[in-house]
Amino acid sequence: MSQQTLKEIYESHVRPLSADERLQLLIMTARDLERDTAGISSRPRRNIMDLQGLGKEIWEGIDPAEYVSRLRDEWDGGN
């Protein structure tokens, strides 16, 4: 179905509905999509803990207090 056809459907059939009817239609569509896509994922779900330790080599040999102090100097306009 082309975009123009979708727009025509919206303009002629959906837009004339009351706000309450459009909201009901939206809910029905969302539930329908949820059923159709149940179990389908374009990307695997990730756990935030999978990121633990990622990039730690970047910070090797850097003193945290010195780093923060340097950032604060930059923010204050110093070098």
Phi and psi in degrees as GROMACS dihedral restraints (atoms count N, CA, C in turn):
[ dihedral_restraints ]
;  ai    aj    ak    al  type     phi  dphi    fc
    3     4     5     6     1   -79.5    20    10
    4     5     6     7     1   161.2    20    10
    6     7     8     9     1   -60.2    20    10
    7     8     9    10     1   -40.4    20    10
    9    10    11    12     1   -61.3    20    10
   10    11    12    13     1   -41.1    20    10
   12    13    14    15     1   -63.1    20    10
   13    14    15    16     1   -42.5    20    10
   15    16    17    18     1   -62.2    20    10
   16    17    18    19     1   -42.6    20    10
   18    19    20    21     1   -63.3    20    10
   19    20    21    22     1   -41.8    20    10
   21    22    23    24     1   -63.1    20    10
   22    23    24    25     1   -42.4    20    10
   24    25    26    27     1   -61.1    20    10
   25    26    27    28     1   -45.9    20    10
   27    28    29    30     1   -60.0    20    10
   28    29    30    31     1   -50.7    20    10
   30    31    32    33     1   -63.2    20    10
   31    32    33    34     1   -38.9    20    10
   33    34    35    36     1   -89.1    20    10
   34    35    36    37     1   -27.1    20    10
   36    37    38    39     1  -115.8    20    10
   37    38    39    40     1   -35.7    20    10
   39    40    41    42     1   -92.4    20    10
   40    41    42    43     1   -48.3    20    10
   42    43    44    45     1   -57.8    20    10
   43    44    45    46     1   -37.0    20    10
   45    46    47    48     1   -67.8    20    10
   46    47    48    49     1   -14.7    20    10
   48    49    50    51     1   -68.4    20    10
   49    50    51    52     1   156.9    20    10
   51    52    53    54     1   -69.3    20    10
   52    53    54    55     1   164.8    20    10
   54    55    56    57     1   -58.9    20    10
   55    56    57    58     1   -40.6    20    10
   57    58    59    60     1   -64.3    20    10
   58    59    60    61     1   -42.1    20    10
   60    61    62    63     1   -66.9    20    10
   61    62    63    64     1   -39.4    20    10
   63    64    65    66     1   -64.8    20    10
   64    65    66    67     1   -38.6    20    10
   66    67    68    69     1   -64.6    20    10
   67    68    69    70     1   -43.0    20    10
   69    70    71    72     1   -61.6    20    10
   70    71    72    73     1   -40.6    20    10
   72    73    74    75     1   -63.9    20    10
   73    74    75    76     1   -40.8    20    10
   75    76    77    78     1   -62.7    20    10
   76    77    78    79     1   -43.9    20    10
   78    79    80    81     1   -63.2    20    10
   79    80    81    82     1   -44.8    20    10
   81    82    83    84     1   -60.8    20    10
   82    83    84    85     1   -42.2    20    10
   84    85    86    87     1   -65.4    20    10
   85    86    87    88     1   -43.3    20    10
   87    88    89    90     1   -62.1    20    10
   88    89    90    91     1   -43.2    20    10
   90    91    92    93     1   -65.0    20    10
   91    92    93    94     1   -39.7    20    10
   93    94    95    96     1   -63.2    20    10
   94    95    96    97     1   -44.2    20    10
   96    97    98    99     1   -64.6    20    10
   97    98    99   100     1   -38.6    20    10
   99   100   101   102     1   -61.3    20    10
  100   101   102   103     1   -43.3    20    10
  102   103   104   105     1   -64.9    20    10
  103   104   105   106     1   -43.7    20    10
  105   106   107   108     1   -66.4    20    10
  106   107   108   109     1   -30.9    20    10
  108   109   110   111     1  -104.3    20    10
  109   110   111   112     1     7.4    20    10
  111   112   113   114     1   -58.6    20    10
  112   113   114   115     1   128.0    20    10
  114   115   116   117     1    82.7    20    10
  115   116   117   118     1    -4.5    20    10
  117   118   119   120     1  -103.7    20    10
  118   119   120   121     1   127.3    20    10
  120   121   122   123     1  -137.8    20    10
  121   122   123   124     1   132.5    20    10
  123   124   125   126     1   -74.2    20    10
  124   125   126   127     1   -23.9    20    10
  126   127   128   129     1  -134.5    20    10
  127   128   129   130     1   146.7    20    10
  129   130   131   132     1   -68.3    20    10
  130   131   132   133     1   145.0    20    10
  132   133   134   135     1   -69.7    20    10
  133   134   135   136     1   142.9    20    10
  135   136   137   138     1  -117.7    20    10
  136   137   138   139     1   150.7    20    10
  138   139   140   141     1  -101.7    20    10
  139   140   141   142     1   133.8    20    10
  141   142   143   144     1   -56.7    20    10
  142   143   144   145     1   -28.9    20    10
  144   145   146   147     1   -69.8    20    10
  145   146   147   148     1   -16.2    20    10
  147   148   149   150     1   -64.9    20    10
  148   149   150   151     1   -18.7    20    10
  150   151   152   153     1   -86.9    20    10
  151   152   153   154     1    -7.8    20    10
  153   154   155   156     1   -56.7    20    10
  154   155   156   157     1   127.3    20    10
  156   157   158   159     1    84.0    20    10
  157   158   159   160     1    -6.8    20    10
  159   160   161   162     1   -66.5    20    10
  160   161   162   163     1   124.1    20    10
  162   163   164   165     1    81.2    20    10
  163   164   165   166     1    11.0    20    10
  165   166   167   168     1   -62.0    20    10
  166   167   168   169     1   -25.5    20    10
  168   169   170   171     1   -65.4    20    10
  169   170   171   172     1   -23.0    20    10
  171   172   173   174     1   -64.1    20    10
  172   173   174   175     1   -32.3    20    10
  174   175   176   177     1   -95.5    20    10
  175   176   177   178     1     0.7    20    10
  177   178   179   180     1   -61.0    20    10
  178   179   180   181     1   133.1    20    10
  180   181   182   183     1    78.7    20    10
  181   182   183   184     1     7.3    20    10
  183   184   185   186     1  -107.0    20    10
  184   185   186   187     1   125.0    20    10
  186   187   188   189     1   -78.8    20    10
  187   188   189   190     1   121.1    20    10
  189   190   191   192     1   -57.9    20    10
  190   191   192   193     1   -43.5    20    10
  192   193   194   195     1   -64.1    20    10
  193   194   195   196     1   -41.1    20    10
  195   196   197   198     1   -66.5    20    10
  196   197   198   199     1   -40.5    20    10
  198   199   200   201     1   -61.5    20    10
  199   200   201   202     1   -48.1    20    10
  201   202   203   204     1   -63.1    20    10
  202   203   204   205     1   -40.6    20    10
  204   205   206   207     1   -61.2    20    10
  205   206   207   208     1   -42.6    20    10
  207   208   209   210     1   -63.2    20    10
  208   209   210   211     1   -41.6    20    10
  210   211   212   213     1   -61.7    20    10
  211   212   213   214     1   -43.6    20    10
  213   214   215   216     1   -63.0    20    10
  214   215   216   217     1   -38.1    20    10
  216   217   218   219     1   -62.3    20    10
  217   218   219   220     1   -40.9    20    10
  219   220   221   222     1   -64.0    20    10
  220   221   222   223     1   -41.7    20    10
  222   223   224   225     1   -63.9    20    10
  223   224   225   226     1   -34.9    20    10
  225   226   227   228     1   -81.6    20    10
  226   227   228   229     1    -1.7    20    10
  228   229   230   231     1    94.0    20    10
  229   230   231   232     1     0.2    20    10
  231   232   233   234     1   -87.1    20    10
  232   233   234   235     1   170.4    20    10
